[in-house]
């Protein structure tokens, strides 16, 4: 998506929140496979602080 369109999407008052959320969903769906490429094991996301043990 062109930079000008992204700026208009996130700064313009004419764009509804729905459009912004849909774009973020689309962008995340495209980016995640690239981030996970080549992974064979281990956690995908790390939390800080660690979750309390049960």
C-alpha positions in Angstrom: 0.0 0.0 0.0 1.5 3.4 -0.9 2.8 5.5 2.0 0.4 8.4 1.1 -2.6 6.0 1.4 -1.4 4.8 4.8 -0.9 8.3 6.1 -4.4 9.3 4.9 -5.9 6.1 6.5 -4.5 6.8 9.9 -4.6 10.6 10.1 -7.8 11.4 8.2 -11.0 11.9 10.1 -13.0 10.5 7.1 -11.8 7.0 7.7 -13.8 4.9 10.1 -12.2 2.9 12.9 -13.4 -0.2 11.1 -11.2 0.5 8.1 -8.2 1.1 10.3 -8.8 -2.2 12.1 -9.3 -4.1 8.9 -6.1 -2.8 7.5 -4.1 -3.8 10.7 -5.7 -7.3 10.5 -4.6 -7.6 6.8 -1.1 -6.3 7.5 -0.6 -8.6 10.4 -1.8 -11.6 8.4 0.7 -10.8 5.7 3.6 -10.2 8.1 3.3 -13.1 10.5 4.3 -15.8 8.0 7.5 -13.9 7.2 8.3 -13.6 10.9 7.7 -17.3 11.4 9.6 -18.6 8.4 12.2 -21.1 9.2 11.1 -21.6 12.9 11.1 -25.2 14.0 10.5 -24.9 17.7 10.2 -22.6 20.6 7.7 -20.0 21.7 6.4 -17.6 19.1 5.7 -14.7 21.5 7.4 -14.1 24.9 5.6 -12.4 27.7 7.4 -10.2 30.3 6.9 -10.8 33.2 6.5 -14.5 33.0 3.1 -16.0 33.8 2.7 -17.2 37.4 3.1 -20.9 37.8 -0.1 -22.7 38.8 
